[in-house]
Amino acid sequence: MLSNSDPRQKNPENTFFDDLYAGFHIQRISIFRSICSIAEKRETVNELLIRNY
């Protein structure tokens, strides 16, 4: 299992991870990023969970 920020949130045309891990189970979840030096930039973002099981 691995996780990564979802680039499609900023650019819907970016299918890099979808293409790279096409044979795997990809799940998108919303998470709150609470670690940021500027409090106003802390936000909910999409995260990819990619697994081979």
PDB file of N, H, CA, C and O in Angstrom:
ATOM      1  N   MET A   1       0.856  -1.168   0.000  1.00  0.00           N
ATOM      2  CA  MET A   1       0.000   0.000   0.000  1.00  0.00           C
ATOM      3  C   MET A   1       0.898   1.225   0.000  1.00  0.00           C
ATOM      4  O   MET A   1       1.933   1.262   0.666  1.00  0.00           O
ATOM      5  N   LEU A   2       0.478   2.225  -0.762  1.00  0.00           N
ATOM      6  H   LEU A   2      -0.362   2.195  -1.303  1.00  0.00           H
ATOM      7  CA  LEU A   2       1.171   3.504  -0.737  1.00  0.00           C
ATOM      8  C   LEU A   2       0.155   4.620  -0.834  1.00  0.00           C
ATOM      9  O   LEU A   2      -0.982   4.406  -1.254  1.00  0.00           O
ATOM     10  N   SER A   3       0.566   5.802  -0.446  1.00  0.00           N
ATOM     11  H   SER A   3       1.490   5.976  -0.104  1.00  0.00           H
ATOM     12  CA  SER A   3      -0.311   6.967  -0.554  1.00  0.00           C
ATOM     13  C   SER A   3       0.461   8.111  -1.187  1.00  0.00           C
ATOM     14  O   SER A   3       1.687   8.181  -1.108  1.00  0.00           O
ATOM     15  N   ASN A   4      -0.280   8.993  -1.808  1.00  0.00           N
ATOM     16  H   ASN A   4      -1.276   8.936  -1.872  1.00  0.00           H
ATOM     17  CA  ASN A   4       0.323  10.153  -2.453  1.00  0.00           C
ATOM     18  C   ASN A   4      -0.749  11.213  -2.619  1.00  0.00           C
ATOM     19  O   ASN A   4      -1.936  10.897  -2.699  1.00  0.00           O
ATOM     20  N   SER A   5      -0.331  12.469  -2.670  1.00  0.00           N
ATOM     21  H   SER A   5       0.633  12.726  -2.605  1.00  0.00           H
ATOM     22  CA  SER A   5      -1.282  13.527  -2.985  1.00  0.00           C
ATOM     23  C   SER A   5      -1.826  13.301  -4.393  1.00  0.00           C
ATOM     24  O   SER A   5      -1.108  12.830  -5.274  1.00  0.00           O
ATOM     25  N   ASP A   6      -3.077  13.634  -4.597  1.00  0.00           N
ATOM     26  H   ASP A   6      -3.661  14.018  -3.882  1.00  0.00           H
ATOM     27  CA  ASP A   6      -3.727  13.411  -5.889  1.00  0.00           C
ATOM     28  C   ASP A   6      -3.500  14.620  -6.798  1.00  0.00           C
ATOM     29  O   ASP A   6      -4.073  15.682  -6.557  1.00  0.00           O
ATOM     30  N   PRO A   7      -2.675  14.476  -7.836  1.00  0.00           N
ATOM     31  CA  PRO A   7      -2.420  15.613  -8.723  1.00  0.00           C
ATOM     32  C   PRO A   7      -3.639  16.028  -9.540  1.00  0.00           C
ATOM     33  O   PRO A   7      -3.684  17.142 -10.063  1.00  0.00           O
ATOM     34  N   ARG A   8      -4.620  15.148  -9.652  1.00  0.00           N
ATOM     35  H   ARG A   8      -4.584  14.243  -9.227  1.00  0.00           H
ATOM     36  CA  ARG A   8      -5.818  15.475 -10.431  1.00  0.00           C
ATOM     37  C   ARG A   8      -6.686  16.528  -9.750  1.00  0.00           C
ATOM     38  O   ARG A   8      -7.558  17.115 -10.391  1.00  0.00           O
ATOM     39  N   GLN A   9      -6.461  16.772  -8.474  1.00  0.00           N
ATOM     40  H   GLN A   9      -5.753  16.296  -7.953  1.00  0.00           H
ATOM     41  CA  GLN A   9      -7.224  17.811  -7.786  1.00  0.00           C
ATOM     42  C   GLN A   9      -6.874  19.183  -8.367  1.00  0.00           C
ATOM     43  O   GLN A   9      -7.752  20.028  -8.540  1.00  0.00           O
ATOM     44  N   LYS A  10      -5.605  19.399  -8.664  1.00  0.00           N
ATOM     45  H   LYS A  10      -4.892  18.712  -8.523  1.00  0.00           H
ATOM     46  CA  LYS A  10      -5.164  20.672  -9.246  1.00  0.00           C
ATOM     47  C   LYS A  10      -5.275  20.679 -10.766  1.00  0.00           C
ATOM     48  O   LYS A  10      -5.553  21.716 -11.369  1.00  0.00           O
ATOM     49  N   ASN A  11      -5.055  19.514 -11.385  1.00  0.00           N
ATOM     50  H   ASN A  11      -4.828  18.672 -10.895  1.00  0.00           H
ATOM     51  CA  ASN A  11      -5.079  19.402 -12.833  1.00  0.00           C
ATOM     52  C   ASN A  11      -5.802  18.110 -13.229  1.00  0.00           C
ATOM     53  O   ASN A  11      -5.187  17.044 -13.231  1.00  0.00           O
ATOM     54  N   PRO A  12      -7.095  18.185 -13.564  1.00  0.00           N
ATOM     55  CA  PRO A  12      -7.868  16.982 -13.908  1.00  0.00           C
ATOM     56  C   PRO A  12      -7.302  16.181 -15.085  1.00  0.00           C
ATOM     57  O   PRO A  12      -7.636  15.009 -15.259  1.00  0.00           O
ATOM     58  N   GLU A  13      -6.458  16.807 -15.881  1.00  0.00           N
ATOM     59  H   GLU A  13      -6.186  17.759 -15.741  1.00  0.00           H
ATOM     60  CA  GLU A  13      -5.846  16.127 -17.030  1.00  0.00           C
ATOM     61  C   GLU A  13      -4.659  15.243 -16.620  1.00  0.00           C
ATOM     62  O   GLU A  13      -4.205  14.416 -17.410  1.00  0.00           O
ATOM     63  N   ASN A  14      -4.163  15.412 -15.406  1.00  0.00           N
ATOM     64  H   ASN A  14      -4.533  16.083 -14.764  1.00  0.00           H
ATOM     65  CA  ASN A  14      -2.989  14.682 -14.944  1.00  0.00           C
ATOM     66  C   ASN A  14      -3.391  13.273 -14.507  1.00  0.00           C
ATOM     67  O   ASN A  14      -3.963  13.089 -13.432  1.00  0.00           O
ATOM     68  N   THR A  15      -3.092  12.295 -15.336  1.00  0.00           N
ATOM     69  H   THR A  15      -2.628  12.445 -16.209  1.00  0.00           H
ATOM     70  CA  THR A  15      -3.440  10.893 -15.043  1.00  0.00           C
ATOM     71  C   THR A  15      -2.192  10.051 -14.752  1.00  0.00           C
ATOM     72  O   THR A  15      -2.212   8.831 -14.914  1.00  0.00           O
ATOM     73  N   PHE A  16      -1.128  10.694 -14.330  1.00  0.00           N
ATOM     74  H   PHE A  16      -1.112  11.685 -14.198  1.00  0.00           H
ATOM     75  CA  PHE A  16       0.138   9.997 -14.112  1.00  0.00           C
ATOM     76  C   PHE A  16      -0.022   8.765 -13.226  1.00  0.00           C
ATOM     77  O   PHE A  16       0.363   7.666 -13.625  1.00  0.00           O
ATOM     78  N   PHE A  17      -0.587   8.936 -12.022  1.00  0.00           N
ATOM     79  H   PHE A  17      -0.899   9.829 -11.698  1.00  0.00           H
ATOM     80  CA  PHE A  17      -0.703   7.813 -11.101  1.00  0.00           C
ATOM     81  C   PHE A  17      -1.750   6.800 -11.572  1.00  0.00           C
ATOM     82  O   PHE A  17      -1.585   5.598 -11.363  1.00  0.00           O
ATOM     83  N   ASP A  18      -2.805   7.270 -12.194  1.00  0.00           N
ATOM     84  H   ASP A  18      -2.939   8.246 -12.363  1.00  0.00           H
ATOM     85  CA  ASP A  18      -3.811   6.344 -12.732  1.00  0.00           C
ATOM     86  C   ASP A  18      -3.192   5.447 -13.804  1.00  0.00           C
ATOM     87  O   ASP A  18      -3.483   4.253 -13.863  1.00  0.00           O
ATOM     88  N   ASP A  19      -2.339   6.025 -14.650  1.00  0.00           N
ATOM     89  H   ASP A  19      -2.102   6.995 -14.602  1.00  0.00           H
ATOM     90  CA  ASP A  19      -1.676   5.252 -15.698  1.00  0.00           C
ATOM     91  C   ASP A  19      -0.594   4.341 -15.122  1.00  0.00           C
ATOM     92  O   ASP A  19      -0.503   3.170 -15.492  1.00  0.00           O
ATOM     93  N   LEU A  20       0.221   4.877 -14.218  1.00  0.00           N
ATOM     94  H   LEU A  20       0.146   5.828 -13.918  1.00  0.00           H
ATOM     95  CA  LEU A  20       1.332   4.119 -13.645  1.00  0.00           C
ATOM     96  C   LEU A  20       0.845   2.903 -12.863  1.00  0.00           C
ATOM     97  O   LEU A  20       1.453   1.835 -12.933  1.00  0.00           O
ATOM     98  N   TYR A  21      -0.248   3.062 -12.118  1.00  0.00           N
ATOM     99  H   TYR A  21      -0.741   3.929 -12.061  1.00  0.00           H
ATOM    100  CA  TYR A  21      -0.760   1.988 -11.264  1.00  0.00           C
ATOM    101  C   TYR A  21      -2.091   1.447 -11.786  1.00  0.00           C
ATOM    102  O   TYR A  21      -2.985   1.124 -11.004  1.00  0.00           O
ATOM    103  N   ALA A  22      -2.216   1.352 -13.094  1.00  0.00           N
ATOM    104  H   ALA A  22      -1.490   1.615 -13.729  1.00  0.00           H
ATOM    105  CA  ALA A  22      -3.474   0.925 -13.719  1.00  0.00           C
ATOM    106  C   ALA A  22      -3.932  -0.452 -13.243  1.00  0.00           C
ATOM    107  O   ALA A  22      -5.137  -0.695 -13.181  1.00  0.00           O
ATOM    108  N   GLY A  23      -3.028  -1.350 -12.910  1.00  0.00           N
ATOM    109  H   GLY A  23      -2.049  -1.152 -12.960  1.00  0.00           H
ATOM    110  CA  GLY A  23      -3.393  -2.693 -12.475  1.00  0.00           C
ATOM    111  C   GLY A  23      -3.667  -2.820 -10.987  1.00  0.00           C
ATOM    112  O   GLY A  23      -3.929  -3.918 -10.496  1.00  0.00           O
ATOM    113  N   PHE A  24      -3.610  -1.717 -10.269  1.00  0.00           N
ATOM    114  H   PHE A  24      -3.397  -0.825 -10.667  1.00  0.00           H
ATOM    115  CA  PHE A  24      -3.770  -1.724  -8.817  1.00  0.00           C
ATOM    116  C   PHE A  24      -5.125  -1.136  -8.424  1.00  0.00           C
ATOM    117  O   PHE A  24      -5.836  -0.573  -9.257  1.00  0.00           O
ATOM    118  N   HIS A  25      -5.465  -1.275  -7.164  1.00  0.00           N
ATOM    119  H   HIS A  25      -4.887  -1.732  -6.487  1.00  0.00           H
ATOM    120  CA  HIS A  25      -6.689  -0.671  -6.627  1.00  0.00           C
ATOM    121  C   HIS A  25      -6.352   0.757  -6.203  1.00  0.00           C
ATOM    122  O   HIS A  25      -5.500   0.968  -5.340  1.00  0.00           O
ATOM    123  N   ILE A  26      -7.019   1.733  -6.810  1.00  0.00           N
ATOM    124  H   ILE A  26      -7.711   1.562  -7.511  1.00  0.00           H
ATOM    125  CA  ILE A  26      -6.777   3.139  -6.494  1.00  0.00           C
ATOM    126  C   ILE A  26      -8.036   3.709  -5.861  1.00  0.00           C
ATOM    127  O   ILE A  26      -9.127   3.623  -6.424  1.00  0.00           O
ATOM    128  N   GLN A  27      -7.866   4.289  -4.687  1.00  0.00           N
ATOM    129  H   GLN A  27      -6.980   4.359  -4.230  1.00  0.00           H
ATOM    130  CA  GLN A  27      -8.975   4.905  -3.967  1.00  0.00           C
ATOM    131  C   GLN A  27      -8.601   6.342  -3.657  1.00  0.00           C
ATOM    132  O   GLN A  27      -7.492   6.619  -3.200  1.00  0.00           O
ATOM    133  N   ARG A  28      -9.521   7.248  -3.904  1.00  0.00           N
ATOM    134  H   ARG A  28     -10.422   7.023  -4.275  1.00  0.00           H
ATOM    135  CA  ARG A  28      -9.316   8.665  -3.573  1.00  0.00           C
ATOM    136  C   ARG A  28     -10.102   8.991  -2.311  1.00  0.00           C
ATOM    137  O   ARG A  28     -11.298   8.713  -2.213  1.00  0.00           O
ATOM    138  N   ILE A  29      -9.404   9.588  -1.346  1.00  0.00           N
ATOM    139  H   ILE A  29      -8.433   9.814  -1.425  1.00  0.00           H
ATOM    140  CA  ILE A  29     -10.061   9.982  -0.103  1.00  0.00           C
ATOM    141  C   ILE A  29      -9.756  11.455   0.173  1.00  0.00           C
ATOM    142  O   ILE A  29      -8.727  11.976  -0.260  1.00  0.00           O
ATOM    143  N   SER A  30     -10.641  12.108   0.883  1.00  0.00           N
ATOM    144  H   SER A  30     -11.477  11.686   1.235  1.00  0.00           H
ATOM    145  CA  SER A  30     -10.428  13.496   1.288  1.00  0.00           C
ATOM    146  C   SER A  30      -9.812  13.514   2.680  1.00  0.00           C
ATOM    147  O   SER A  30     -10.290  12.844   3.596  1.00  0.00           O
ATOM    148  N   ILE A  31      -8.750  14.288   2.822  1.00  0.00           N
ATOM    149  H   ILE A  31      -8.362  14.832   2.078  1.00  0.00           H
ATOM    150  CA  ILE A  31      -8.092  14.418   4.122  1.00  0.00           C
ATOM    151  C   ILE A  31      -7.822  15.892   4.389  1.00  0.00           C
ATOM    152  O   ILE A  31      -7.738  16.691   3.456  1.00  0.00           O
ATOM    153  N   PHE A  32      -7.688  16.246   5.643  1.00  0.00           N
ATOM    154  H   PHE A  32      -7.756  15.597   6.400  1.00  0.00           H
ATOM    155  CA  PHE A  32      -7.360  17.608   6.022  1.00  0.00           C
ATOM    156  C   PHE A  32      -5.869  17.703   6.287  1.00  0.00           C
ATOM    157  O   PHE A  32      -5.333  16.983   7.130  1.00  0.00           O
ATOM    158  N   ARG A  33      -5.205  18.586   5.573  1.00  0.00           N
ATOM    159  H   ARG A  33      -5.639  19.171   4.888  1.00  0.00           H
ATOM    160  CA  ARG A  33      -3.772  18.818   5.778  1.00  0.00           C
ATOM    161  C   ARG A  33      -3.607  19.831   6.904  1.00  0.00           C
ATOM    162  O   ARG A  33      -3.881  21.018   6.727  1.00  0.00           O
ATOM    163  N   SER A  34      -3.162  19.360   8.046  1.00  0.00           N
ATOM    164  H   SER A  34      -2.940  18.396   8.190  1.00  0.00           H
ATOM    165  CA  SER A  34      -3.031  20.245   9.201  1.00  0.00           C
ATOM    166  C   SER A  34      -1.600  20.719   9.406  1.00  0.00           C
ATOM    167  O   SER A  34      -1.343  21.519  10.305  1.00  0.00           O
ATOM    168  N   ILE A  35      -0.671  20.245   8.597  1.00  0.00           N
ATOM    169  H   ILE A  35      -0.881  19.595   7.867  1.00  0.00           H
ATOM    170  CA  ILE A  35       0.718  20.668   8.732  1.00  0.00           C
ATOM    171  C   ILE A  35       1.046  21.612   7.577  1.00  0.00           C
ATOM    172  O   ILE A  35       1.199  21.195   6.429  1.00  0.00           O
ATOM    173  N   CYS A  36       1.145  22.872   7.912  1.00  0.00           N
ATOM    174  H   CYS A  36       1.021  23.211   8.844  1.00  0.00           H
ATOM    175  CA  CYS A  36       1.495  23.905   6.939  1.00  0.00           C
ATOM    176  C   CYS A  36       1.947  25.122   7.730  1.00  0.00           C
ATOM    177  O   CYS A  36       1.336  25.465   8.742  1.00  0.00           O
ATOM    178  N   SER A  37       2.988  25.764   7.288  1.00  0.00           N
ATOM    179  H   SER A  37       3.484  25.485   6.466  1.00  0.00           H
ATOM    180  CA  SER A  37       3.504  26.910   8.041  1.00  0.00           C
ATOM    181  C   SER A  37       2.540  28.092   8.038  1.00  0.00           C
ATOM    182  O   SER A  37       2.590  28.940   8.928  1.00  0.00           O
ATOM    183  N   ILE A  38       1.663  28.147   7.035  1.00  0.00           N
ATOM    184  H   ILE A  38       1.623  27.458   6.312  1.00  0.00           H
ATOM    185  CA  ILE A  38       0.674  29.223   6.946  1.00  0.00           C
ATOM    186  C   ILE A  38      -0.696  28.632   7.250  1.00  0.00           C
ATOM    187  O   ILE A  38      -1.242  27.884   6.439  1.00  0.00           O
ATOM    188  N   ALA A  39      -1.247  28.956   8.393  1.00  0.00           N
ATOM    189  H   ALA A  39      -0.804  29.564   9.052  1.00  0.00           H
ATOM    190  CA  ALA A  39      -2.499  28.347   8.856  1.00  0.00           C
ATOM    191  C   ALA A  39      -3.635  28.509   7.859  1.00  0.00           C
ATOM    192  O   ALA A  39      -4.465  27.610   7.722  1.00  0.00           O
ATOM    193  N   GLU A  40      -3.689  29.630   7.164  1.00  0.00           N
ATOM    194  H   GLU A  40      -3.015  30.361   7.274  1.00  0.00           H
ATOM    195  CA  GLU A  40      -4.773  29.873   6.210  1.00  0.00           C
ATOM    196  C   GLU A  40      -4.722  28.927   5.008  1.00  0.00           C
ATOM    197  O   GLU A  40      -5.724  28.744   4.318  1.00  0.00           O
ATOM    198  N   LYS A  41      -3.568  28.335   4.762  1.00  0.00           N
ATOM    199  H   LYS A  41      -2.753  28.483   5.323  1.00  0.00           H
ATOM    200  CA  LYS A  41      -3.428  27.421   3.620  1.00  0.00           C
ATOM    201  C   LYS A  41      -3.717  25.965   3.985  1.00  0.00           C
ATOM    202  O   LYS A  41      -3.659  25.088   3.123  1.00  0.00           O
ATOM    203  N   ARG A  42      -4.020  25.707   5.231  1.00  0.00           N
ATOM    204  H   ARG A  42      -4.066  26.419   5.931  1.00  0.00           H
ATOM    205  CA  ARG A  42      -4.391  24.345   5.636  1.00  0.00           C
ATOM    206  C   ARG A  42      -5.765  24.055   5.074  1.00  0.00           C
ATOM    207  O   ARG A  42      -6.705  24.824   5.275  1.00  0.00           O
ATOM    208  N   GLU A  43      -5.879  22.943   4.369  1.00  0.00           N
ATOM    209  H   GLU A  43      -5.116  22.318   4.206  1.00  0.00           H
ATOM    210  CA  GLU A  43      -7.119  22.677   3.652  1.00  0.00           C
ATOM    211  C   GLU A  43      -7.365  21.186   3.494  1.00  0.00           C
ATOM    212  O   GLU A  43      -6.497  20.360   3.778  1.00  0.00           O
ATOM    213  N   THR A  44      -8.561  20.861   3.035  1.00  0.00           N
ATOM    214  H   THR A  44      -9.266  21.532   2.804  1.00  0.00           H
ATOM    215  CA  THR A  44      -8.902  19.487   2.698  1.00  0.00           C
ATOM    216  C   THR A  44      -8.456  19.219   1.267  1.00  0.00           C
ATOM    217  O   THR A  44      -8.744  19.994   0.355  1.00  0.00           O
ATOM    218  N   VAL A  45      -7.757  18.120   1.089  1.00  0.00           N
ATOM    219  H   VAL A  45      -7.524  17.490   1.830  1.00  0.00           H
ATOM    220  CA  VAL A  45      -7.237  17.743  -0.225  1.00  0.00           C
ATOM    221  C   VAL A  45      -7.550  16.271  -0.480  1.00  0.00           C
ATOM    222  O   VAL A  45      -7.915  15.527   0.431  1.00  0.00           O
ATOM    223  N   ASN A  46      -7.399  15.872  -1.735  1.00  0.00           N
ATOM    224  H   ASN A  46      -7.102  16.476  -2.475  1.00  0.00           H
ATOM    225  CA  ASN A  46      -7.566  14.465  -2.091  1.00  0.00           C
ATOM    226  C   ASN A  46      -6.234  13.743  -1.948  1.00  0.00           C
ATOM    227  O   ASN A  46      -5.181  14.276  -2.298  1.00  0.00           O
ATOM    228  N   GLU A  47      -6.295  12.541  -1.437  1.00  0.00           N
ATOM    229  H   GLU A  47      -7.150  12.108  -1.152  1.00  0.00           H
ATOM    230  CA  GLU A  47      -5.135  11.680  -1.281  1.00  0.00           C
ATOM    231  C   GLU A  47      -5.429  10.382  -2.005  1.00  0.00           C
ATOM    232  O   GLU A  47      -6.559   9.894  -1.985  1.00  0.00           O
ATOM    233  N   LEU A  48      -4.418   9.823  -2.642  1.00  0.00           N
ATOM    234  H   LEU A  48      -3.500  10.219  -2.659  1.00  0.00           H
ATOM    235  CA  LEU A  48      -4.558   8.529  -3.310  1.00  0.00           C
ATOM    236  C   LEU A  48      -4.083   7.429  -2.382  1.00  0.00           C
ATOM    237  O   LEU A  48      -3.018   7.532  -1.774  1.00  0.00           O
ATOM    238  N   LEU A  49      -4.873   6.383  -2.278  1.00  0.00           N
ATOM    239  H   LEU A  49      -5.739   6.300  -2.772  1.00  0.00           H
ATOM    240  CA  LEU A  49      -4.434   5.146  -1.635  1.00  0.00           C
ATOM    241  C   LEU A  49      -4.341   4.124  -2.748  1.00  0.00           C
ATOM    242  O   LEU A  49      -5.327   3.833  -3.425  1.00  0.00           O
ATOM    243  N   ILE A  50      -3.155   3.584  -2.929  1.00  0.00           N
ATOM    244  H   ILE A  50      -2.354   3.820  -2.379  1.00  0.00           H
ATOM    245  CA  ILE A  50      -2.913   2.629  -4.006  1.00  0.00           C
ATOM    246  C   ILE A  50      -2.453   1.342  -3.353  1.00  0.00           C
ATOM    247  O   ILE A  50      -1.521   1.331  -2.550  1.00  0.00           O
ATOM    248  N   ARG A  51      -3.128   0.244  -3.715  1.00  0.00           N
ATOM    249  H   ARG A  51      -3.885   0.252  -4.368  1.00  0.00           H
ATOM    250  CA  ARG A  51      -2.761  -1.025  -3.075  1.00  0.00           C
ATOM    251  C   ARG A  51      -2.808  -2.163  -4.087  1.00  0.00           C
ATOM    252  O   ARG A  51      -3.498  -2.086  -5.103  1.00  0.00           O
ATOM    253  N   ASN A  52      -2.074  -3.202  -3.791  1.00  0.00           N
ATOM    254  H   ASN A  52      -1.513  -3.265  -2.965  1.00  0.00           H
ATOM    255  CA  ASN A  52      -2.018  -4.368  -4.675  1.00  0.00           C
ATOM    256  C   ASN A  52      -2.754  -5.568  -4.078  1.00  0.00           C
ATOM    257  O   ASN A  52      -2.513  -6.703  -4.490  1.00  0.00           O
ATOM    258  N   TYR A  53      -3.622  -5.340  -3.142  1.00  0.00           N
ATOM    259  H   TYR A  53      -3.818  -4.418  -2.808  1.00  0.00           H
ATOM    260  CA  TYR A  53      -4.400  -6.434  -2.548  1.00  0.00           C
ATOM    261  C   TYR A  53      -5.866  -6.057  -2.494  1.00  0.00           C
ATOM    262  O   TYR A  53      -6.689  -6.845  -2.026  1.00  0.00           O
TER     263      TYR A  53
END
